[in-house]
């Protein structure tokens, strides 16, 4: 059986990667994309592309319903973090659309989209975590330390506080942020794909990475680390994971410490797919109860590099 799939928020790097993957997926009969902007190459990738309002707009729901009806959509894959957060906060939205929505399990989303909840989850389950508190409540800081948006994504709102002058400045400017210890070993940062299906089978892939401007992984190398692997398996079990998430951590003298859980498909989704870790395909196969494709792990030391592609219309 083949399916008609709608990818919302498809214009960014993750949405473009998802489109390229699904164009080669034999179970995908029709691929439709939509985004609040048409200033992106999605129209080159998707069979059909449509500009829609932001998910916060009162017109969003009717626009998506119209696309579902027009193309007889079988599955929606929301890509952008604002969309995924909105679905998480408005659990009736999927019912209103009357179409299944492919996302990581609700527990993973509620924990991952709140950085303080992430730390509290790790602490509660006896897993290693970075010392974290609400920024407004910090009284006797130890420099340097990080502050970042509690509900923001990536490193878009992340600053290192090095002294009292910066501390006072950011305290005036950054309401709602959290303060977090600055973990050691900046060159030992890892991003990990983590997937778990309905049967409880868990797969993971560990990259040691180098960040580009904007917080994206520009270079990475596949590694094997038993301590990190065990930690990922524990997280999948204790968070009651279903689907695919991305775990970011640093390897410190105390062992691996998770500082972020992103409950969505990662910007490394294409690299992972090319290396055989096909979590997007597995998620679709698992949802429709199809046999899940075999995973052949890449060789340790396999590297990826972030590149660019130009389109002219």
C-alpha positions in Angstrom: 0.0 0.0 0.0 1.1 3.5 -0.7 0.4 6.7 1.2 -0.1 10.4 0.5 1.9 12.5 3.0 1.7 16.1 4.0 4.8 17.7 5.5 4.0 21.0 7.2 6.7 23.6 7.9 8.7 22.0 5.0 10.7 25.0 3.9 13.6 24.8 6.4 16.6 22.5 6.3 14.9 19.7 8.1 11.8 19.9 5.9 13.9 19.9 2.8 15.8 16.8 4.0 12.5 15.1 4.8 11.2 15.8 1.4 14.3 14.4 -0.3 14.1 11.2 1.8 10.4 10.7 1.1 10.8 11.3 -2.6 12.8 8.0 -2.6 10.5 6.2 -0.2 8.6 3.6 -2.3 5.6 3.6 0.1 5.0 7.4 -0.6 2.6 7.8 -3.5 2.3 11.6 -3.2 4.3 14.2 -1.3 2.7 17.5 -0.4 4.5 20.3 1.5 3.4 23.6 3.0 5.1 26.4 4.8 4.3 30.0 6.0 6.9 31.2 3.5 7.5 30.4 -0.2 11.0 31.9 -0.2 12.6 28.4 0.0 13.3 25.6 -2.4 10.5 23.3 -1.2 8.7 23.7 -4.5 11.6 22.0 -6.2 11.4 19.0 -3.8 7.8 18.3 -3.2 5.2 17.2 -5.7 2.9 20.0 -4.6 3.7 23.0 -2.4 1.3 25.5 -0.8 1.9 28.6 1.3 -0.2 28.7 4.5 -0.5 30.9 7.5 1.5 30.5 10.7 0.1 27.8 13.0 -0.9 30.6 15.5 -3.2 32.1 12.9 -7.0 31.5 13.1 -6.9 30.4 9.4 -4.2 27.7 9.9 -6.6 24.9 10.7 -9.0 25.5 7.8 -6.0 25.8 5.4 -4.6 22.4 6.5 -8.0 20.8 6.3 -8.4 22.0 2.8 -5.0 20.5 1.8 -6.0 17.2 3.5 -9.2 17.1 1.6 -7.8 18.2 -1.8 -5.0 15.5 -1.8 -6.7 12.8 0.3 -3.8 13.0 2.8 -3.1 9.8 4.8 -0.4 11.2 7.2 0.8 14.7 8.4 4.4 15.2 9.5 4.9 18.5 11.2 8.5 19.7 11.1 8.9 23.2 12.6 9.3 23.4 16.4 6.5 26.0 16.8 4.1 23.6 15.2 5.2 20.7 17.3 4.9 22.8 20.5 1.4 23.9 19.4 0.3 20.3 18.8 1.7 19.4 22.3 -0.1 22.2 24.0 -3.3 21.7 22.0 -3.9 18.0 22.1 -7.3 18.2 20.4 -5.8 19.7 17.2 -5.0 16.3 15.7 -8.7 15.2 16.3 -9.9 18.4 14.6 -7.8 17.7 11.5 -9.2 14.1 11.4 -5.9 12.9 10.0 -3.0 11.2 11.9 0.0 13.3 12.8 3.4 11.7 13.1 5.3 13.0 16.2 7.3 11.6 19.0 5.3 10.4 22.0 3.7 13.0 24.2 5.9 12.4 27.2 9.0 13.0 25.1 7.6 16.2 23.8 6.4 17.6 27.1 9.8 16.9 28.7 12.0 17.9 25.7 10.3 21.2 24.9 10.9 22.5 28.4 14.6 22.6 29.3 13.9 22.8 33.0 11.5 19.9 32.7 14.3 18.0 30.9 16.7 18.5 33.8 14.0 17.6 36.4 13.3 14.4 34.5 17.0 13.4 34.4 17.3 14.2 38.1 14.2 12.3 39.1 15.3 9.2 37.1 18.8 9.2 38.7 20.5 10.1 35.4 23.4 12.6 35.1 22.3 16.2 34.6 23.8 19.7 34.6 23.1 21.9 37.6 20.2 24.1 36.5 18.0 26.8 38.1 15.7 29.6 37.0 17.9 32.6 36.1 15.9 35.1 38.2 16.5 33.0 41.3 20.3 32.9 41.0 21.8 34.8 43.9 25.5 33.7 44.3 26.6 32.7 40.8 29.8 30.8 40.0 31.3 32.1 36.7 31.2 31.2 33.9 27.8 29.7 33.4 25.2 29.4 30.6 21.9 31.0 30.3 19.4 30.0 27.7 15.7 30.2 26.9 13.7 27.7 28.8 11.4 27.1 25.9 13.7 28.1 23.0 15.3 25.9 20.4 18.9 25.2 19.7 21.5 27.9 20.5 19.5 30.8 19.2 19.1 32.3 22.7 22.1 31.0 24.6 24.8 33.1 26.3 27.8 32.6 28.5 27.8 34.8 31.6 31.4 35.5 32.6 31.3 38.2 35.2 29.0 40.3 37.4 28.5 43.0 34.7 27.2 40.5 32.3 25.1 38.8 35.0 23.3 42.1 35.8 22.8 42.9 32.2 21.3 39.6 31.2 19.2 39.5 34.3 17.4 42.6 33.1 17.1 41.4 29.5 16.5 37.6 29.8 13.3 37.0 31.7 12.2 33.4 31.7 15.6 32.0 31.0 17.4 29.2 32.9 20.9 29.2 34.3 23.0 26.1 33.7 26.5 25.0 34.6 29.0 25.3 31.7 29.9 21.7 31.1 33.6 20.8 30.5 35.1 19.6 27.3 33.6 21.8 24.6 35.3 19.6 22.0 33.5 16.5 23.4 30.0 17.4 22.3 27.7 14.7 20.9 24.4 14.6 19.1 22.6 11.2 19.2 19.7 9.9 17.2 17.4 7.8 19.3 14.5 5.8 17.9 12.1 3.3 19.6 9.2 1.5 18.0 5.9 0.1 19.3 7.5 -3.2 20.2 10.1 -1.4 22.4 13.0 -2.1 20.1 15.5 0.8 20.4 18.1 2.0 18.0 20.6 4.8 18.4 23.4 6.5 16.5 26.1 8.7 18.2 27.9 11.5 16.5 30.8 13.6 17.9 30.0 16.9 16.3 31.3 20.4 15.4 28.7 23.2 15.4 28.2 25.8 12.6 27.0 29.3 13.2 23.3 29.1 14.2 23.8 25.9 16.3 23.6 23.3 13.5 25.9 20.4 13.2 28.4 21.2 10.4 30.6 18.2 10.8 30.3 15.0 12.6 31.9 11.6 13.1 30.2 8.3 14.1 31.6 7.0 17.4 30.9 4.1 19.7 30.8 4.8 23.4 29.3 2.2 25.8 28.5 4.7 28.5 26.7 7.0 26.1 24.8 4.0 24.6 23.7 2.8 28.0 22.5 6.3 28.9 20.5 6.6 25.6 18.8 3.2 26.3 17.8 4.4 29.8 16.4 7.6 28.5 14.3 5.8 25.8 12.9 3.5 28.5 12.2 6.1 31.2 10.7 8.7 28.9 8.4 6.0 27.4 9.7 6.9 24.0 7.8 6.1 20.8 9.2 7.6 17.7 12.4 9.6 17.0 14.2 12.2 19.2 17.6 13.8 19.3 19.7 13.8 22.5 22.6 16.3 22.9 25.3 15.8 25.5 28.9 16.3 26.5 31.4 13.7 27.6 32.9 15.1 30.8 35.3 13.7 33.4 32.1 12.6 35.3 30.8 10.8 32.2 28.2 11.7 29.6 25.9 14.5 30.7 22.7 15.3 28.7 22.0 19.0 28.4 19.1 18.9 25.8 16.5 16.5 24.4 15.0 17.6 21.1 11.7 15.7 20.7 11.6 16.0 16.9 13.4 14.9 13.8 16.9 16.4 13.8 18.8 18.6 11.3 21.1 15.6 11.0 18.2 13.5 9.6 19.7 13.3 6.1 23.1 12.3 7.3 21.7 9.6 9.5 19.5 8.4 6.6 22.4 8.2 4.3 24.3 6.1 6.9 21.4 3.6 7.3 19.8 5.1 10.5 16.5 5.7 8.7 14.4 7.0 11.7 12.0 8.9 9.4 11.2 5.8 7.4 11.1 3.6 10.5 8.6 6.0 12.1 6.3 5.8 9.1 6.6 2.1 8.8 5.9 1.6 12.5 2.9 3.9 12.4 1.3 2.0 9.5 2.4 -1.4 11.0 4.6 -2.2 8.0 7.8 -4.3 8.4 10.5 -2.0 9.7 13.5 -1.7 7.4 16.7 -3.4 8.5 19.3 -1.3 10.2 22.9 -1.9 9.2 25.0 0.4 11.5 27.6 2.6 9.8 31.3 2.0 10.4 32.8 3.8 13.3 34.7 6.8 12.1 32.2 7.5 9.2 32.1 11.3 8.8 29.5 13.8 7.6 29.9 17.3 6.3 27.2 20.0 6.0 27.0 21.4 2.4 24.7 23.6 0.4 22.7 23.3 -2.8 21.5 26.1 -5.0 18.2 26.3 -6.9 17.3 28.6 -9.8 13.7 29.1 -11.0 
